[in-house]
Amino acid sequence: MHDDVIKISGQDIVRPKGKVFCVYFSSISNNTHRFMDKLDVNDARIPYELDEDLIVDKEYVLITPTYAGGGGDTKGAVPPQVVKFLNNETNRNLCRGVIASGNTNFGDTFAIAGPIISKKLGVPLLYQFELLGTKNDVDTIREILEDFWRGKENEQR
């Protein structure tokens, strides 16, 4: 996990209200989509096609894969569809946290989209997981999301 990101505990962060809601992007591999099916929370998917838009009207946590090649190369790590989604001021202002997936084979750029977005938006990095995630990742993220919405202090995992 990257040490220089915003964390939940000890920070002056804006916690979401209402019911748990996630916005996610999944490439044509559908790895993130399959993960979201297992997570089973209210969600909306950012369109794959760049000419389509998604505008949200409630607070959410963003879940995104990472596109980066390792070796410190972070160019293009945040998928262009996610960049476009976050370039919309309404979408950007309703984001309360970020979760990112990646591939540990890429070393220091593992799930780097999460820290990049966390720093850019000033929201906490809630979790990072590998590829499709494990059952433990699903259980852990469910608990993190529930605690985050309830306002429970939670140490970074």
N, C-alpha and C positions, 0 to 999 in steps of 0.2 A: 504494500500500500504506500502511496506517496505521502510524505510527511508534511508537505507545504500546502495542503488543501484545507478548506473550511470543514470543521467537524461539528457534530451535533452538540456535544456537551461543551459547556463553557463559552459558547458563542451567542451573540445576540442575533438569532435567526428568526425568520418568520415561519411559524409552523402552519401547515394547512388546516383548514376547517372542513366540515362536512364528512363525506365518506371517502375512503381510500380510492384514489384515481391515479392511473399511470398513463402516460403517453409514451409510445415506443416506436422505434424504427427497426425494421427487419429488412435485410437485403433479400435478393432472390433465393439465397440459401435457406431462408426461413428459420435460421437457428434461434433468433430472438423471438420470433413468433411462436415457435414450439415451446420455448421457455415460458412465454406469457401464458400459453394454454395451461401449463402446469401450475403457474402461479395463481391463476384463477381469481383475478381481481378486476374491477371495472377498469376498462382501458379504451384507448383510441390509438389507432395506428397511423403514423405519418406515411403518406402515400410514397410509393417508390418513384413514381413519375414526377419529375421536377415541375411539370406544368400544372400539377394538381396542388390544391391547398388544404390544409387543416387549420382551423381556427378553434381554439378551446375557450370555454367560458367559465372554467373552474380551476382551482388550484390542483397541481399535479406534481408527481415525481417523474422525471424523464429517465427512460431506460434505453440505452443505445449501445450498439456494437462499436468497436474501434477498428478503423482502417489505418494501420501503420505498419511499417516494415521492420521495426527494430533498429538497433544500433543508434538510438537517439534521434532517429528521423521521425518527427511528429507531423510533418506536412501532410495534410489530407486525412489526419487521424479522425476528425469528426466528419461523418458522412455528409455530403453536400445537401442531402434532403433534410438533415437535422439542422444544418446551418440555415437553410432557407426557412424552416419552421421557426427557429429562434430569432430570425431577422424581423419577424412580425412582433411589434411591440407588445401587443396583448398577450401573445403566447409567451414571450420572454418574461413579462412581469408576473405571470401566474406560476412560473416554475418555482418549486420550493426545495428541490433536491435532485440529485442525479445518481444513477446506478449505471455502471458500464461493464460490458463484457469485452473479452479479449483473448489472446492466445499467449500463454506463458512462454512459448518458444521465442517471442519477440522481446524477452528480457525487460529492459528498463522502459519500454513503451507498452508493456502489458496494460490493456484497458485504459490507455492514456486519454481517451476521449472524455472520461469522467473527470479527471483533474483539470483538463483544459476548460470544460464547461463550468465546473465548480468555481474556478478562479474568475472566469469571464463574467458569470452571472452573480457571483457572490452568494452562492447557495452551497449547502453541505454536500460533500461526496459521501453517500450513504453506504455504498458497497461496490466491490468489484468481483466478478466471477469469470471463470473460464468457459468459453465456447457455449455449449448447451446448458451448462450448470449441472449441479448434482442435486439429489433430493435434499441434502443438507443446505445447499444454496437456496433452494425454493423455500424451505422452512425458515431459514434465517431471514431472508428478504421479507417474507410475510410478517414475521415478528417485528422487524425493523419498521416496516410500513405502518403496522398497527400502532406501535409505540410512538412513531413520529406524529401520526394524526392525533393520538391521545395526549401528546405533549410530555410523555415520559422521557426523562433524561436517559440517554443510552450511550454508552461508550462506543467509540469507533471500533468496528470489528475487523 
